[in-house]
Amino acid sequence: MRFATITLPGRGETDRLLAGLAARLLEDGVALAGAVQHNLDCGDDCEMELQILPDGPVIGISQKLGAGSQGCKLDTGALEGAVAEVSSRMAGARLLIVNKFGKHEAEGRGFRDLIAAALAEDLPVLIGVNKMNMASFQDFAGDLAQPLSPDALEDWLAQVLA
């Protein structure tokens, strides 16, 4: 299976795992495309940034909503800009890493079409999925995606990058 998910408990754990993995793979010379998330100052008002792989910009995807706001702080325009940046860097990639299948993807936007296009071209895809969006992800992927534990990740990578 060339489509896999990773879900770790704990706020930001999946983000840290994917960012560390991407850094290691890039250091090893693996051609990557995608985006990994870095969370800054994760108190009550966490700021999110996407690092575009392999060599793209870091794009802030949070918007400041002000004290007492309850709405989503995702800057959807910045996210769509990040998707465009990733799309422009797909040529020659051996693996697509996407930080998250989130609410935006569940609604049919964000990285959703890029993931489908990569799979259609037989490019392996690794994506973070949190429990809150798992049902929407399963509606999107059906039984095509293989859930991985951190221990199984290296074996999966060895298979798809061979």
Secondary structure, DSSP 8 states (H G I E B T S, - for coil): --EEEE--SSTTHHHHHHHHHHHHHHHTT--EEEEEEEEES-SSS-EEEEEEETT--EEE-B----TT--S--B-HHHHHHHHHHHHTT-TT-SEEEES---HHHHTT-TTHHHHHHHHHTT--EEEE--GGGHHHHHHHHTT-SEEE-HHHHHHHHHHHH-
